[in-house]
Amino acid sequence: MTDLAAQLKQRAAELGFDACRVTSAAAPESGPRLRQALAEGRHAGMEWIARNAEKRCNPDLVLPGARSIIALAVSYAHDPQPEPDSTPSNASEPRGIVARYAQHSDYHDILAPRLAELTAWLDAATTPAHRSLWYVDTGPILERDLAQRAGIGFVGRHTNLVSRELGNWFLLAEILTQAELPIDPPARNLCGKCTRCLDACPTHALPAPFTLDARRCISYLTIELKGSIPEELRPLIGNRIYGCDDCLAACPWNRFAAEARLLAPHRRHDLDAPALHDLLALDDATFRSRFAGSPILRTKRRGFLRNVAVALGNIGGPESIAPLARATTDPEPLIREHAAWALARIQDRLQRSPPPEASTPPPRHTAPPTPPAPPA
């Protein structure tokens, strides 16, 4: 089995995974913390977490007879993007910010065939045959906790996984198997006294170390939330139109992150800093066409244009009034509501702005005085 584990890791690397490690299928230690978060309502509207809570706390309920869990990671690190709440100086209109992972094609589509191939290889390599299941951000398991126990990285104060080799910029996938493989040592926490991630959160969604309140998280508000964004949180969202990387970007371990390999060819440069007026003009057909194969499709047009309207309300100027006015007549009530809020916010901002000071005209040109004649 030691040889099999080594071969498994080699095969995972050949398929493009940046890390592959193994832990047992014992229940994750964070089960009590999950139950507490659910009791406090910190999962917001993500009711599927509560529905599958017992499975998340017991891998044997997901795959009966599971003995091992293989944790895998794929980097999506790339060059820095524009600062939130800003528009490039050479841009003709306000620009939005998309979370880095979503600046690629949908990772589910990229990783799924590779996970299926690796799982088939594992099942064929074990004698007697064992059953295995793979997931990529889809199964009822506590993947970050299991990945920490496998040694992929450690759970930081922002509740995300941090790797010494990949920084914060990586995605997780798992294979549950009935085969018993030798396990790798867990990762230890290396946050030290650093609190940069907590300080960076715009909405204070991290009220304490290792505690996330999804009800205030911009990633939840712009992706998972299906209805109206609470008005008191809209100004804090800035120009983030799909997800938020602020707590991730603040982590000093990112300086060790290497450029993504597997996802690099799937980068979508049209999402580096997309023009907000163009996005607000998308109808349903053009929305689906433009974002085909992108995770942004998850929000549907109504949710995405809701986010775009909020961003314009936060950073837009006079040039955004006409696009937002058109959006207030959109057939979708959710878009109309947020466009009207954004329009009122811009108009209020313009009314409160002090008028530009009248410039003092330059003095008229006069000839210099004639110097006195030199003494005779």
Secondary structure, 3 states (H helix, E strand, C coil): CHHHHHHHHHHHHHCCCCEEEEEECCCCCCHHHHHHHHHCCCCCCCHHHHHCHHHHCCHHHCCCCCCEEEEEEEECCCCCCCCCCCCCCCCCCCECEECHHHHECCHHHHHHHHHHHHHHHHHHHCCCCCCEEEECCCCCCCHHHHHHHHCCCEECCCCCEEECCCECCEEEEEEEECCCCCCCCCCCCCCCCCCHHHHHCCCCCCCECCECCHHHCHHHHHHHCCCCCCCCCHHHHCCEEECCCHHHHCCHHHHHCCCCCCCHHHECHHHCCCEHHHHHCCCHHHHHHHCCCCHHHHHHHHHHHHHHHHHHHHHCCHHHHHHHHHHCCCCCHHHHHHHHHHHHHHHHHHHHCCCCCCCCCCCCCCCCCCCCCCCC
